[in-house]
Amino acid sequence: MNNEIEAYWRSFLKSMPKGSELPTVYQSWHFCDNEKDANELAELVLAGTKTATCSLVWGYEAENENLPEVGDFSVITNWEGTPQCIIETIEVRIKPFNEVDDSLAFDEGEGDRSLAYWRNVHWDCFTRECSTIGRKPTKTMPLLCERFQLVFPKLLMNKSV
């Protein structure tokens, strides 16, 4: 972790109410495999539009990483690694690509938020990832479907339009 991310995490901990159980572990990462999407998706989280994400289970296996769990915290960065916000995982399910539903596609907050849009964009993304880990994408490839809540900074409910 870089110093800026660590300082951001400490700011989050200081913002928590006195007497709260403070989390001690977090991950730091950005969305997607390219700068444009990584930065746009971080902005969607900050706006309260994006409250879910999907990732390829095979990617975690290839990197020998643990799957996210309910209660995990993540510092979301932009492409350059600058902290943008902190999220807490509130739901984790593994589903085949072809069983992702309208609700999850909508909560991912991308494009027109339709399942058709989600399938097109994510098929391309997972195909690129499969090629880097030596796998062939399939309609039944396992996805980690994660819902989260923005915990820092808190979403301002009365933003001026």
PAVEX-549605 format. One record per residue (C-alpha): x, y, z. Coordinates in steps of 0.05 Angstrom, whole numbers, plus 32768, in hexadecimal, padded with zeros to 4 digits. Example, Ala and Ser with C-alpha at 12.3 -4.5 7.8 and 13.67 -1.06 7.14 Angstrom:
<sites>
80F67FA6809C81117FEB808F
</sites>
This chain:
<sites>
800080008000801880467FF2801A807D80267FDF80A380077FB38065800B7FC8805880537FB980A180667F75809B80457F66805C806C7F7A807F80AE7F4B80B9809C7F13808780947F22806780D87F2380AB80F97EDF80BB80DC7EBE807F80FD7E95808C813C7EB88084817F7EB0803E819A7EA8801F81557ECD7FDF81467F027FF681167F137FCA80DB7F5C7FB880D67F627F9980917F547FB5804C7F657FAC80047F767FE37FD27F657FDE7F887F467FFF7F4B7F0F7FE67F1E7F1D7FCA7ED97F5A7FC07EAF7F5F80057E907F64804E7EA77F2480687E897EF780337EA77F1C80327EEA7F12807C7EF37ECA807D7EDB7EB580447F087ED480647F457EAB80A27F357E6C80787F307E79805C7F767E8480A37F917E4280B87F707E1D807E7F917E0B80607F4D7E3980237F517E2B7FF57F8C7E417FB37F6E7E7A7F947F477E8C7F517F277ECF7F307F207EE87EF07F017EF27EB97F357F287E9C7F097F4F7EDD7F107F527ED57F5B7F687E8D7F537F9E7EA07F217FB97ED57F517FB07EA67F8D7F867EDC7FAF7F4E7ED37FE17F087EE37FCA7EE87F207FE97EBA7F1380247E807F3880457E9D7F6C80737EDC7F78804A7EF37FC080407F137FDA80007F35801C7FF07F20802B7FA97F5480527F817F5580727F3D7F8380557F097FBE807D7F247FB5805F7F6A7F97809D7F8B7F6280897FBF7F1B809C7FAA7EEF807A7FDF7EE7803E800D7EB3800980047E9B7FD080307E867F8E80117E3E7F7D80267E2F7F417FF97E577F0E7FD37E3C7ED97FA47E5C7EAD7F6F7E337EA77F307E417E907EE97E477EC97EB77E057EB57E967DDF7EB87ED87DEF7F017EE97DAC7F247EEC7D8E7F687EDD7D937F7E7F267DDE7F747F2A7DE97F947EE67DC17FD07EFD7DE77FD57F3F7E297FD47F1A7E1380187F007E3680157EBC7E1D802E7E797DD1802B7E747DD17FFB7EB07DB07FC47E867DC27F7A7E887DD17F7C7E3C7E037FB57E467E217F917E827E2A7F507E5C7E4C7F717E207E7D7F9B7E497E8D7F647E7B7E957F2E7E477ECC7F597E277EED7F677E6A7EEC7F1E7E817F047F077E3D7F417F347E457F4E7F1A7E8B7F467ED27E757F7A7EDC7E3F7FAC7EF57E727FA27EB97EA17F9E7E847E6B7F537E757E707F1C7E747E3C7EDF7E9E7E4C7E9D7E787E517E567E8A7E5E7E5B7E637EA07E9E7E807EB87E987E8E7F037E907ED67F187E967EF47F5D7E5A7F227F627E657F557F9A7E387F8A7FB67E567FC17FE07E46800280037E6D804280017E87805080477EB98088803C7EAF80BD80297E6680B9803A7E3780C680007E19810B80057DCE81017FFD7DBD81497FED7DED81597FB47DDA81967F8C7DC781877F45
</sites>
